[in-house]
Amino acid sequence: MHIFVKATGLDLTGPLKTYIEDKINSLNKLLVHFDPDTVKIQVEIARVSRHHRRGEVYRAEANIELPQDVLRAEETSDDARAAVDALKDKLKREIDSYLSRHGKDHHRGHGEEQ
């Protein structure tokens, strides 16, 4: 699984990048049905407004490129890390839904069908 992190409108500090990568890497156990070299995850964290100080000014979005499909999620929050947390939860639901639709049980090992 390859993770690419991009920041728009804010500095991508080392700790923030590590936080994002750790959160997204936790989804790896749900993607065991796919060859790790074929799964690409693009994550963007952005500050959507420079002039607003309060409210949901941070957006986190991700695309998970699977061999035959793309899963997408987007979340906003007043904190960059909270947006990433919500994004991870939404991606987990998207993956679970995808696996259910395609007859795969993420609780089983690599390549096993239900």
N, C-alpha and C positions, 0 to 999 in steps of 0.2 A: 504494500500500500504506500503510495507516494502522496505526501501532503505538501501543498503549495500555499503559503500564506502571503497575503497582500494587504497593505494598509493604504487607505485613502483619507486624506485630510487630517491625519494624525501620525505621530512617530511610532513606528513599530519597534518598541524597546525589546531587548533580550528577554526580560521576564514575561512580557505580554506574549511574545512569540512562543516561548516555552509553555506558557499556560494554555494557549490555543492548541498547540501540538499535543500536549498531554490529554486535553479533553477530547480531541478528535481521535487520537490513538485508542482511547477507551472503546471506540466503536468497532475496533478491529475484530473483536471476538464475535461480532454479529456477521462479519463478512467472510467467514471461514469457507464458504461455498465457492469463493472466487479465488483465482490465482492472484496472489498479492502483487505481482508485477503488472497486472491488468487494471487494478483499481487505482484511480487517481482522484484525490479530493482537493478541490480548490476552495480556499476559505478567504473571504475578504472581510476585514473589519474597517469600518469607516465612521468618521464623525460627519454626520449629514448636514450639520449647520454650525457655522463658526460664530454667528451672532447670537444664537440662543444659548443660555447658560443652564437652563433647567428643562426637564422633560426628556423625552426619548430622543436624545441627540446622537446615540451610537447605534449603528446597524451592523449586524453580523449576518453574512450569507455564505452558503456553501453549495457546491455542486459535487456530487459523488458520481464519477464516470465509471460505470460498470461496463463489462464487455458488450452488452446489448441494450443498455438503458442508462438514463441519467436521472438521479434523484436530486431534488433541490429543496432547500429550506432557507428561510429568512426570518430574522427576529430583530426587534429594536428594544432599547432599554436606555435608562438614564446613566448606566455604567457599562463600560466596555466588557468587563468580565461577566457581568450578569447577562449581557446579550449573548456572549459565547456559551454560557451555561444553558440558556433557553434554546439556543441553536442546537446544541448537542442533544437535548431532550427531543426536539422536533425531528432531528435526523434519525434518532433511534426509532421513533414512531414510523417514520418513512421507510426505514429499512425493514422493520417488523412487518409493515403492510406489504411491502414488495415481496418479502419471503413468503408470506401467507398466500398472496395472489399466485405465486409461481410454484407452490407446493413444496417449499423447502422449510425444514424445521431447523431454526438456528441453534437448537439445543443439541443437535447431532453433529457428528464429525464432518470433515471436509468431503464433499461429493456425495453424501448419502441423501436419499430421497425419503419422504414420509411413507 
